Amino acid sequence: MPLLGKIDPDGPVLIKEIEEFRQFLTKNPRGERKEFLPFFAKHPQLGAYLGTMNDKAAAGTYFATEVSLWGDFTCDLVAGDQSTKAFVFVEFEDASPTSLFQKITGRKNNLWATRVEHGVSQVIDWLFRISSEGTSNQMERDFGARQITPMGLVVVGRSSEVSAYDRQRLDWRSKNTAIQGAKLAILTYDDLLEWLQGRAAMLRDLSRAANP
C-alpha cells in the first residue's frame, strides 16, 4: 500500500474546507489528538494543500495522516508533490494558553513552552530519520523518489494568547530555523488559517478570471 494517498486538487472543495476550518476554530478547540488531527484527517483537500507550503512543491497531490516513518516515528500529517519530490511533514500540538510560551515568576521574558519544544523536537527527529534513510529503495517506494526535499511544520497554540514581543520571537524563529537545509516553520492555528484564506482568495480570483 502506498504511504501517501493520491489527491486530485479541487479548488471549490478546498475553499469549502478552508471555510470549515475557520468555523472549526471559532469553537476554540484545544486538543491535538481529539480535535485537530481528526479534523484534518476528514478534510483531505485541506490537508493535501498544506504540501504547497514547501516552496519546491507545485501542488498538493499526495496526503496522509498518522504516517509511520519506517517504524521509528509517526508524523501527524504528510503532504506534498511527488513530481517535484517536495513534501511537508506536519506536527499538530495542542492550543492551550501555555502551548507556546510560559510565564516564569521573577523572569523578565516568557519561556518557550514544553508543547512547542516537543513539537520542534519531533520534527527534527523526522528530518533526521529521512536523512538517515538516504537514497534507499524504501524511500523510492514510499515517496516516489530516492531523494526528497522535506519541510517541517509545527502548528501550535492560538495567536490571541501570544504577546506582541513573543509574537516577534515566534516569527523570527519560524523564519530562521532550518535543519540540514530543510526549513522548519512554527505557526499558530490562526496563522495557518490566515495563510489558507489568502490562498482561497487567490483561487476565487482565478475562478472569476476564467469565468467572467
LUMSE-302554 format. One record per residue: residue in one letter; chain; x, y, z of N, C-alpha, C in turn. Coordinates in steps of 0.001 Angstrom, whole numbers, plus 500000, padded with zeros to 6 digits. Layout:
<atoms>
ATOM   r   c      npx      npy      npz     capx     capy     capz      cpx      cpy      cpz
ATOM   A   A        X        Y        Z        X        Y        Z        X        Y        Z
...
</atoms>
This chain:
<atoms>
ATOM   r   c      npx      npy      npz     capx     capy     capz      cpx      cpy      cpz
ATOM   M   A   500846   498804   500000   500000   500000   500000   500883   501248   500000
ATOM   P   A   500597   502227   499125   501394   503460   499099   501339   504184   500440
ATOM   L   A   502439   504843   500766   502498   505566   502040   501525   506735   502065
ATOM   L   A   501414   507454   500933   500528   508599   500829   499464   508350   499773
ATOM   G   A   498268   508875   500003   497190   508731   499039   497229   509839   498005
ATOM   K   A   496848   509511   496777   496810   510500   495690   495544   511345   495836
ATOM   I   A   495713   512651   495721   494608   513603   495822   494543   514426   494536
ATOM   D   A   493383   514480   493914   493190   515356   492766   492718   516713   493279
ATOM   P   A   493516   517766   493092   493122   519078   493620   491763   519528   493087
ATOM   D   A   490945   520027   494001   489606   520506   493662   489415   521857   494339
ATOM   G   A   489558   522943   493563   489507   524286   494129   488252   524596   494919
ATOM   P   A   487062   524358   494372   485844   524658   495132   485742   523880   496445
ATOM   V   A   486142   522624   496419   486098   521831   497655   487123   522359   498651
ATOM   L   A   488299   522728   498162   489319   523295   499042   488808   524567   499708
ATOM   I   A   488208   525442   498950   487660   526681   499517   486624   526357   500591
ATOM   K   A   485783   525376   500332   484766   524958   501303   485435   524429   502582
ATOM   E   A   486491   523638   502433   487155   523069   503599   487905   524138   504393
ATOM   I   A   488435   525149   503711   489066   526257   504422   488043   527007   505269
ATOM   E   A   486846   527220   504723   485779   527865   505492   485369   526997   506685
ATOM   E   A   485345   525696   506498   485019   524796   507609   486097   524857   508690
ATOM   F   A   487345   525059   508282   488427   525213   509259   488239   526504   510051
ATOM   R   A   487840   527580   509370   487570   528841   510063   486465   528659   511101
ATOM   Q   A   485391   527990   510695   484288   527752   511619   484728   526856   512782
ATOM   F   A   485544   525885   512475   486066   524968   513497   486845   525740   514560
ATOM   L   A   487669   526698   514146   488469   527456   515099   487624   528371   515976
ATOM   T   A   486456   528797   515486   485581   529648   516311   485061   528895   517531
ATOM   K   A   485104   527573   517494   484653   526762   518633   485745   526612   519691
ATOM   N   A   486904   527244   519428   488025   527248   520364   488504   525842   520733
ATOM   P   A   488811   525019   519725   489331   523679   520016   490701   523765   520670
ATOM   R   A   491011   522794   521490   492272   522820   522223   493119   521560   522006
ATOM   G   A   492480   520421   521778   493200   519162   521824   493791   518712   520503
ATOM   E   A   495054   518303   520551   495736   517792   519354   495101   516507   518854
ATOM   R   A   495054   515480   519698   494604   514157   519251   493088   514076   519116
ATOM   K   A   492363   514780   519973   490902   514672   519967   490232   515590   518959
ATOM   E   A   490900   516694   518596   490227   517681   517758   490977   518012   516471
ATOM   F   A   492209   518466   516577   492898   518948   515378   493233   517841   514386
ATOM   L   A   493849   516781   514856   494218   515701   513931   493000   515070   513264
ATOM   P   A   491920   514760   514003   490721   514233   513326   490137   515197   512298
ATOM   F   A   490197   516495   512575   489659   517461   511616   490405   517366   510288
ATOM   F   A   491719   517392   510333   492491   517354   509093   492373   516005   508393
ATOM   A   A   492215   514938   509154   492042   513624   508538   490756   513563   507722
ATOM   K   A   489752   514343   508130   488462   514340   507435   488379   515401   506336
ATOM   H   A   489448   516161   506137   489453   517226   505125   490686   517058   504230
ATOM   P   A   490643   516088   503329   491833   515750   502533   492302   516844   501587
ATOM   Q   A   491384   517642   501019   491830   518728   500152   492646   519740   500952
ATOM   L   A   492170   520053   502141   492861   520986   503017   494209   520420   503447
ATOM   G   A   494191   519156   503872   495428   518519   504303   496459   518447   503193
ATOM   A   A   496025   518062   502004   496948   517950   500875   497518   519307   500496
ATOM   Y   A   496706   520351   500627   497153   521682   500226   498279   522191   501117
ATOM   L   A   498382   521679   502332   499490   522085   503203   500834   521752   502565
ATOM   G   A   500846   520797   501651   502081   520453   500958   502661   521602   500171
ATOM   T   A   501807   522545   499759   502294   523679   498969   503017   524713   499828
ATOM   M   A   503058   524520   501137   503894   525386   501968   505366   525200   501638
ATOM   N   A   505708   524024   501135   507071   523780   500666   507244   524518   499343
ATOM   D   A   508197   525431   499285   508383   526260   498090   508669   525438   496839
ATOM   K   A   509161   524240   497012   509512   523395   495866   508314   522620   495327
ATOM   A   A   507203   522620   496058   506018   521859   495640   505162   522686   494696
ATOM   A   A   504843   522116   493547   503979   522805   492589   502513   522657   492959
ATOM   A   A   502168   521566   493646   500781   521295   494039   500781   520320   495207
ATOM   G   A   499657   520285   495920   499498   519299   496983   498689   518130   496457
ATOM   T   A   499354   517103   496005   498667   515990   495340   498807   514662   496074
ATOM   Y   A   499551   514647   497168   499690   513429   497963   499499   513797   499426
ATOM   F   A   498833   512890   500158   498422   513254   501518   498119   512014   502339
ATOM   A   A   498465   512068   503620   498057   511032   504577   498252   511580   505985
ATOM   T   A   497494   511047   506933   497680   511385   508339   498230   510163   509070
ATOM   E   A   498885   510440   510203   499493   509413   511054   500370   508476   510211
ATOM   V   A   501381   509071   509626   502284   508365   508714   503505   507855   509477
ATOM   S   A   503745   506564   509397   504913   505967   510041   506139   506111   509152
ATOM   L   A   507212   506655   509733   508480   506728   509018   509295   505487   509344
ATOM   W   A   509009   504436   508597   509753   503187   508676   509792   502603   510084
ATOM   G   A   508686   502807   510806   508537   502180   512112   509193   502908   513259
ATOM   D   A   509908   504010   512968   510638   504710   514027   509862   505892   514618
ATOM   F   A   509207   506666   513763   508470   507843   514200   507170   507927   513414
ATOM   T   A   506179   508617   513989   504894   508798   513311   504607   510278   513147
ATOM   C   A   504398   510695   511897   504064   512083   511576   502551   512264   511628
ATOM   D   A   502096   513370   512167   500659   513634   512200   500091   513747   510791
ATOM   L   A   500810   514427   509908   500328   514627   508541   501530   514805   507621
ATOM   V   A   501433   514209   506448   502443   514415   505403   501706   514751   504115
ATOM   A   A   502153   515793   503445   501534   516199   502181   502605   516737   501259
ATOM   G   A   502350   516638   499956   503335   517187   499040   503087   516852   497600
ATOM   D   A   504147   516991   496836   504102   516887   495386   505149   515874   494944
ATOM   Q   A   504694   514729   494495   505631   513680   494102   506424   514072   492860
ATOM   S   A   505818   514867   491972   506506   515226   490736   507731   516100   490991
ATOM   T   A   507667   516956   492016   508809   517803   492352   509587   517267   493552
ATOM   K   A   509125   516142   494097   509812   515475   495214   509883   516358   496458
ATOM   A   A   508846   517153   496679   508805   518089   497798   507635   517771   498712
ATOM   F   A   507889   517693   500015   506858   517289   500968   506955   518126   502249
ATOM   V   A   505819   518239   502936   505758   518906   504229   505350   517871   505275
ATOM   F   A   506078   517857   506379   505842   516923   507473   505328   517734   508657
ATOM   V   A   504074   517471   509052   503369   518353   509982   503168   517693   511344
ATOM   E   A   503488   518460   512375   503196   518064   513754   502154   519017   514326
ATOM   F   A   500988   518486   514711   499981   519287   515393   500184   519153   516897
ATOM   E   A   500277   520293   517569   500313   520297   519028   499016   520922   519529
ATOM   D   A   498841   520974   520833   497576   521476   521349   497523   523000   521278
ATOM   A   A   496417   523557   521710   496215   525003   521611   495810   525576   522955
ATOM   S   A   496488   525161   524005   496213   525707   525322   496852   527086   525433
ATOM   P   A   496455   527890   526429   497044   529231   526579   498550   529209   526809
ATOM   T   A   499092   528062   527240   500533   527976   527509   501231   527007   526556
ATOM   S   A   500671   526828   525378   501292   525919   524405   502570   526490   523805
ATOM   L   A   502624   527820   523686   503775   528462   523045   504743   529096   524036
ATOM   F   A   504215   529809   525023   505070   530487   525992   504503   530320   527396
ATOM   Q   A   505424   530324   528371   505026   530200   529769   505652   531320   530592
ATOM   K   A   504844   531914   531449   505359   532941   532351   506077   532277   533517
ATOM   I   A   507233   532815   533864   508016   532308   534983   508225   533453   535972
ATOM   T   A   507829   533240   537203   507963   534264   538227   509425   534699   538363
ATOM   G   A   509628   536008   538352   510977   536542   538513   511766   536626   537223
ATOM   R   A   511187   536175   536127   511877   536222   534839   511219   537280   533958
ATOM   K   A   512038   538124   533331   511503   539209   532507   510759   538676   531289
ATOM   N   A   511356   537728   530575   510761   537205   529341   510169   535822   529558
ATOM   N   A   509091   535542   528850   508468   534230   528938   509375   533153   528348
ATOM   L   A   509232   531943   528849   509979   530803   528320   509191   530134   527196
ATOM   W   A   509906   529575   526228   509248   528713   525253   508636   527534   525991
ATOM   A   A   507410   527206   525661   506678   526182   526411   507071   524772   526002
ATOM   T   A   506732   523839   526874   507059   522427   526647   506424   521902   525373
ATOM   R   A   505181   522314   525081   504478   521759   523919   505155   522139   522614
ATOM   V   A   505514   523412   522464   506146   523808   521211   507536   523191   521086
ATOM   E   A   508260   523108   522177   509582   522490   522114   509468   520995   521793
ATOM   H   A   508432   520364   522314   508187   518954   521987   507916   518811   520496
ATOM   G   A   507080   519700   519951   506762   519629   518532   507983   519817   517659
ATOM   V   A   508815   520802   518005   510034   521046   517229   510963   519834   517301
ATOM   S   A   511100   519257   518482   511956   518081   518631   511439   516899   517807
ATOM   Q   A   510116   516746   517778   509523   515684   516964   509907   515844   515496
ATOM   V   A   509751   517048   514976   510044   517292   513564   511525   517101   513277
ATOM   I   A   512382   517539   514184   513819   517326   513991   514131   515842   513892
ATOM   D   A   513480   515032   514729   513680   513578   514652   513233   513034   513292
ATOM   W   A   512117   513558   512771   511650   513093   511454   512658   513439   510374
ATOM   L   A   513176   514663   510414   514150   515081   509408   515428   514262   509520
ATOM   F   A   515815   513945   510753   516959   513058   510962   516715   511697   510328
ATOM   R   A   515516   511157   510561   515213   509817   510040   515168   509803   508513
ATOM   I   A   514619   510855   507924   514583   510957   506470   515997   511025   505911
ATOM   S   A   516838   511831   506555   518219   511958   506105   518969   510644   506233
ATOM   S   A   518762   509950   507349   519496   508698   507574   519020   507578   506668
ATOM   E   A   517783   507676   506162   517289   506659   505230   518050   506723   503915
ATOM   G   A   518491   507932   503569   519281   508074   502354   518491   507772   501095
ATOM   T   A   519189   507364   500072   518567   507104   498770   518212   505624   498626
ATOM   S   A   517426   505144   499548   517119   503710   499606   515954   503330   498697
ATOM   N   A   515823   502024   498455   514669   501520   497711   513372   501838   498447
ATOM   Q   A   513420   501767   499787   512227   502066   500577   511803   503513   500421
ATOM   M   A   512765   504416   500390   512457   505826   500164   511744   506007   498826
ATOM   E   A   512239   505353   497797   511619   505477   496486   510220   504880   496469
ATOM   R   A   510029   503762   497142   508700   503150   497188   507698   504054   497910
ATOM   D   A   508142   504673   498997   507217   505443   499832   506958   506857   499306
ATOM   F   A   507976   507467   498701   507835   508862   498283   508004   509076   496783
ATOM   G   A   508233   507999   496049   508346   508120   494599   509651   508705   494128
ATOM   A   A   510622   508809   495022   511928   509355   494659   512958   508883   495683
ATOM   R   A   514183   508768   495240   515240   508354   496166   515739   509515   497023
ATOM   Q   A   515444   510722   496597   515830   511898   497371   514702   512912   497314
ATOM   I   A   514283   513422   498476   513184   514376   498521   513632   515679   499173
ATOM   T   A   512826   516719   498967   513042   517996   499646   511989   518120   500736
ATOM   P   A   512354   517862   501994   511366   517927   503078   511304   519314   503713
ATOM   M   A   510167   519593   504306   509986   520771   505145   509226   520340   506386
ATOM   G   A   509588   520866   507534   508873   520565   508764   507956   521712   509150
ATOM   L   A   506820   521372   509728   505851   522387   510172   505262   521972   511515
ATOM   V   A   505354   522861   512486   504713   522673   513785   503574   523677   513882
ATOM   V   A   502357   523186   514134   501199   524061   514317   500779   523943   515781
ATOM   V   A   500741   525083   516476   500548   525034   517923   500005   526368   518427
ATOM   G   A   499078   526305   519374   498621   527499   520072   497737   528421   519247
ATOM   R   A   497270   529493   519909   496412   530496   519276   497091   531866   519346
ATOM   S   A   496935   532644   518301   497613   533941   518211   497189   534903   519310
ATOM   S   A   495920   534850   519710   495409   535796   520700   496061   535624   522068
ATOM   E   A   496723   534500   522279   497336   534220   523577   498852   534429   523553
ATOM   V   A   499329   535137   522529   500748   535436   522395   500942   536942   522466
ATOM   S   A   501818   537414   523348   502063   538847   523477   502769   539380   522230
ATOM   A   A   502781   540706   522093   503396   541331   520916   504885   540990   520828
ATOM   Y   A   505588   541016   521957   507020   540704   521937   507265   539231   521630
ATOM   D   A   506457   538360   522239   506610   536931   521961   506238   536610   520516
ATOM   R   A   505333   537403   519944   504996   537228   518529   506218   537473   517654
ATOM   Q   A   507014   538474   517991   508241   538741   517247   509214   537567   517374
ATOM   R   A   509314   537029   518571   510208   535884   518791   509754   534676   517986
ATOM   L   A   508444   534436   517978   507892   533305   517236   508148   533455   515743
ATOM   D   A   507856   534639   515205   508039   534863   513774   509510   534725   513376
ATOM   W   A   510403   535272   514209   511835   535192   513909   512303   533744   513912
ATOM   R   A   511877   532993   514919   512299   531590   514998   511769   530795   513821
ATOM   S   A   510521   531030   513470   509922   530305   512354   510630   530620   511040
ATOM   K   A   510978   531878   510855   511613   532303   509605   513041   531801   509489
ATOM   N   A   513734   531631   510607   515175   531391   510572   515612   529986   510979
ATOM   T   A   514666   529075   511194   515045   527722   511588   515120   526799   510384
ATOM   A   A   516252   526136   510246   516435   525133   509197   517309   524019   509757
ATOM   I   A   517006   522786   509365   517762   521619   509804   518357   520959   508563
ATOM   Q   A   519662   521023   508456   520369   520452   507304   519739   520925   505982
ATOM   G   A   519401   522206   505950   518828   522797   504746   517320   522717   504642
ATOM   A   A   516669   521941   505510   515207   521793   505476   514567   522842   506382
ATOM   K   A   513687   523646   505836   513005   524679   506626   512108   524037   507678
ATOM   L   A   512059   524651   508866   511172   524190   509936   510380   525406   510412
ATOM   A   A   509110   525451   510053   508253   526589   510391   507388   526278   511604
ATOM   I   A   507088   527334   512366   506189   527220   513516   505063   528228   513322
ATOM   L   A   503822   527741   513285   502664   528605   513093   501630   528336   514174
ATOM   T   A   500886   529363   514546   499696   529127   515351   498591   528621   514414
ATOM   Y   A   497524   528116   514997   496392   527680   514170   495759   528869   513442
ATOM   D   A   495831   530042   514048   495308   531243   513397   496199   531671   512236
ATOM   D   A   497513   531526   512403   498437   531800   511298   498127   530889   510119
ATOM   L   A   497891   529627   510425   497597   528660   509363   496312   529043   508638
ATOM   L   A   495293   529434   509395   494034   529865   508769   494263   531086   507884
ATOM   E   A   495036   532053   508361   495304   533256   507578   495987   532902   506258
ATOM   W   A   496964   532006   506319   497663   531570   505102   496695   530881   504141
ATOM   L   A   495852   530028   504675   494888   529310   503840   493857   530259   503228
ATOM   Q   A   493389   531222   504008   492400   532164   503481   493000   533028   502367
ATOM   G   A   494276   533341   502476   494943   534059   501406   494960   533260   500121
ATOM   R   A   495201   531954   500253   495206   531077   499076   493791   530910   498521
ATOM   A   A   492801   530874   499403   491411   530752   498946   491012   531978   498133
ATOM   A   A   491450   533161   498567   491149   534384   497823   491766   534336   496429
ATOM   M   A   492981   533808   496343   493635   533677   495040   492860   532729   494134
ATOM   L   A   492392   531624   494704   491623   530659   493916   490319   531277   493412
ATOM   R   A   489665   532079   494254   488426   532736   493823   488701   533720   492688
ATOM   D   A   489804   534459   492803   490148   535418   491749   490439   534712   490432
ATOM   L   A   491137   533594   490507   491435   532833   489295   490162   532288   488668
ATOM   S   A   489239   531849   489524   487971   531313   489014   487160   532403   488321
ATOM   R   A   487146   533621   488910   486412   534735   488303   487046   535136   486963
ATOM   A   A   488376   535112   486907   489061   535471   485664   488781   534461   484546
ATOM   A   A   488671   533196   484958   488414   532137   483962   486951   532094   483546
ATOM   N   A   486066   532616   484412   484640   532591   484113   484032   533984   484303
ATOM   P   A   484412   534943   483461   483946   536315   483649   482447   536435   483449
</atoms>
